[in-house]
Amino acid sequence: MKLPRLHQRLLPFLILLMIVCGATRSTAQDTSATVVKDSTTLKGRHGFHFLPAEHSPKVAGIASAIIPGLGQAYNKKYWKIPIVYAGFATTGYFIYYNYTIYSNFKKAYESRVDLDTNTILESFNVWYITNTQPVYLAGFETSGLQTVQNTYRGYLDLSVIVAAGVYALNIIDAVVDAHLFYFDVGDDLSLNVKPFLVPGNQAMKSQGVTLTLHF
């Protein structure tokens, strides 16, 4: 196969360069290693990085704020991700449940007060995870409808507050774990408990316990 003209001109130079590199390889290993190391360090300092080189609590917090559980993944605490979403699923269900009861009892109460027989709500369905059950409103008096409406409005507000708390805890947990990412919890940690006796005469002797933490 015919090489391009530019390659033909460069081929002798490349062959000469390979010979020189091969001849000096044994005497330049240390220098070469140093240059490669410095080049790698320089690239690491000035190259483009999508994430900071060191583990960042700020990145963990922002990640969990954008997508709950992403900060836990960034901290490599993958086992916490199902817990985060289980919390959101639980609070989400209670928001749905309380809103369904509240909104339908409110609608039924307003229909009773307006005396509009065309919009009277007699029943509605509630989803209970495993099945759906109807709730009948015929047995409730008007005051009873208002009481249930106000009660479940309070439950709904509480469910929203708890969901916001789960969201905030998801961020706080990610930030705290990121701060402790480099904390040593290996086998080198140990606590020694030893009794001690301060020497002296019989009247001045004292006893106690020393606690020594090794890490």
C-alpha positions in Angstrom: 0.0 0.0 0.0 1.4 3.4 -0.9 1.8 5.8 2.0 0.8 9.4 1.8 3.5 11.8 0.9 3.6 13.4 4.4 4.0 10.0 6.0 6.9 9.1 3.7 8.7 12.2 4.8 8.1 11.6 8.5 9.0 7.8 8.4 12.8 8.2 8.5 12.5 10.7 11.4 10.2 8.3 13.3 12.6 5.4 12.8 15.5 7.6 14.0 13.5 8.7 17.0 12.7 5.1 17.9 16.4 4.2 17.8 17.4 7.1 20.0 14.7 6.3 22.5 15.7 2.7 22.6 19.4 3.5 23.2 18.7 5.9 26.0 15.8 4.0 27.6 18.0 2.3 30.2 19.7 5.5 31.3 16.6 7.7 31.4 14.0 5.6 33.3 14.0 7.7 36.4 13.9 10.9 34.5 11.1 9.6 32.3 9.1 8.5 35.3 9.5 11.9 37.0 8.3 13.7 33.8 5.3 11.4 33.4 4.4 12.0 37.0 4.7 15.7 36.7 2.7 15.7 33.5 0.0 13.7 35.2 -0.1 16.1 38.1 -0.2 19.1 35.9 -3.0 17.6 33.9 -4.9 16.8 37.1 -4.5 20.4 38.3 -5.3 22.2 35.1 -7.5 19.8 33.1 -11.3 19.9 33.0 -13.1 18.0 35.7 -16.9 17.6 35.8 -16.6 17.0 39.6 -14.0 18.3 42.1 -10.9 16.2 42.5 -11.5 15.9 46.3 -14.8 14.7 47.8 -17.0 17.7 48.1 -19.9 18.1 50.6 -21.2 20.9 48.5 -21.5 18.6 45.5 -23.2 15.9 47.6 -25.7 18.4 48.9 -26.5 19.9 45.5 -26.8 16.4 44.0 -29.3 15.3 46.6 -31.2 18.5 46.3 -31.6 18.0 42.5 -32.3 14.2 42.6 -32.9 12.7 46.0 -30.5 9.8 46.6 -27.9 11.1 44.1 -25.8 12.5 46.9 -25.8 9.2 48.7 -24.6 7.6 45.5 -21.9 10.2 45.2 -20.8 9.3 48.8 -20.9 5.6 47.8 -23.6 4.9 50.4 -25.8 3.0 48.0 -27.7 1.2 50.7 -29.2 4.5 51.8 -30.9 5.2 48.4 -33.8 2.7 49.0 -34.4 4.2 52.5 -34.6 7.7 50.9 -37.2 6.6 48.3 -39.1 4.5 50.9 -39.5 7.7 52.9 -40.8 9.6 49.9 -43.1 6.7 48.9 -44.6 6.6 52.4 -45.1 10.3 52.7 -46.4 10.5 49.1 -49.0 7.8 49.9 -50.2 9.7 53.0 -50.4 12.9 51.0 -52.6 11.1 48.5 -54.8 9.5 51.1 -55.3 12.6 53.2 -56.0 14.7 50.1 -58.5 12.2 48.8 -60.5 12.2 52.0 -60.2 16.0 52.5 -61.2 17.0 49.0 -64.2 14.6 48.7 -65.6 15.5 52.1 -65.1 19.2 51.2 -67.0 18.7 48.0 -69.8 16.8 49.8 -70.0 19.5 52.4 -70.3 22.3 49.9 -73.0 20.4 48.0 -75.0 19.9 51.2 -74.7 23.6 52.1 -75.7 24.8 48.6 -78.6 22.3 48.6 -77.7 21.4 45.0 -79.1 17.9 44.5 -77.3 17.6 41.1 -73.8 17.7 42.6 -74.4 15.7 45.8 -71.5 13.3 46.3 -72.7 10.0 47.7 -69.5 8.0 47.7 -65.9 7.9 46.5 -63.1 5.3 46.3 -59.8 5.2 48.3 -56.8 3.2 47.3 -55.4 1.1 50.1 -52.2 -0.3 48.5 -53.6 -3.8 48.1 -57.2 -2.9 47.1 -59.7 0.0 46.6 -62.5 0.5 49.0 -65.5 2.9 48.7 -66.4 5.5 51.3 -70.1 6.2 51.6 -71.2 9.7 52.7 -74.9 9.1 53.2 -74.5 8.4 57.0 -72.7 11.7 57.7 -74.5 14.8 58.8 -73.5 18.2 57.4 -71.6 19.1 60.6 -69.9 15.7 60.4 -68.7 16.3 56.9 -67.2 19.6 57.9 -65.4 18.0 60.9 -63.9 15.3 58.8 -62.9 17.8 56.2 -61.1 20.0 58.7 -59.4 17.0 60.4 -58.0 15.6 57.2 -56.9 19.1 56.0 -54.7 19.1 59.1 -53.4 15.6 58.3 -52.7 16.7 54.8 -50.6 19.7 56.0 -48.7 17.4 58.4 -48.0 15.0 55.6 -46.6 17.7 53.4 -44.4 18.9 56.3 -43.1 15.4 56.9 -42.3 15.0 53.1 -40.4 18.3 53.2 -38.6 16.9 56.3 -37.6 13.7 54.4 -36.3 15.9 51.6 -34.3 18.0 53.9 -32.9 15.0 55.8 -31.9 13.5 52.4 -29.7 16.6 51.8 -28.3 16.8 55.3 -27.4 13.1 55.3 -25.5 13.5 52.0 -23.6 16.6 53.3 -22.7 14.9 56.6 -21.5 11.7 54.9 -19.4 13.8 52.5 -17.7 15.5 55.4 -16.9 12.1 57.0 -15.9 10.5 53.7 -12.2 10.4 54.6 -12.8 9.7 58.3 -10.9 6.6 59.3 -13.2 3.9 60.8 -10.9 1.0 60.1 -9.5 -1.7 62.4 -6.8 0.6 63.8 -9.2 2.4 66.0 -9.1 1.0 69.5 -9.9 2.0 73.1 -7.8 0.7 76.0 -9.0 0.9 79.5 -6.3 0.5 82.2 -6.3 1.1 86.0 -3.6 3.4 87.3 -2.1 4.1 90.8 -0.3 7.3 91.6 2.7 6.4 93.8 3.2 8.2 97.1 2.8 7.6 100.8 -0.1 5.6 102.2 -2.2 8.7 102.8 -1.5 10.4 99.5 -2.0 7.4 97.2 -4.8 7.7 94.6 -6.3 5.3 92.1 -8.2 5.7 88.8 -8.8 4.5 85.3 -7.1 5.7 82.1 -8.8 5.7 78.7 -6.5 5.6 75.7 -7.9 6.0 72.1 -5.6 4.8 69.3 -6.3 5.8 65.7 
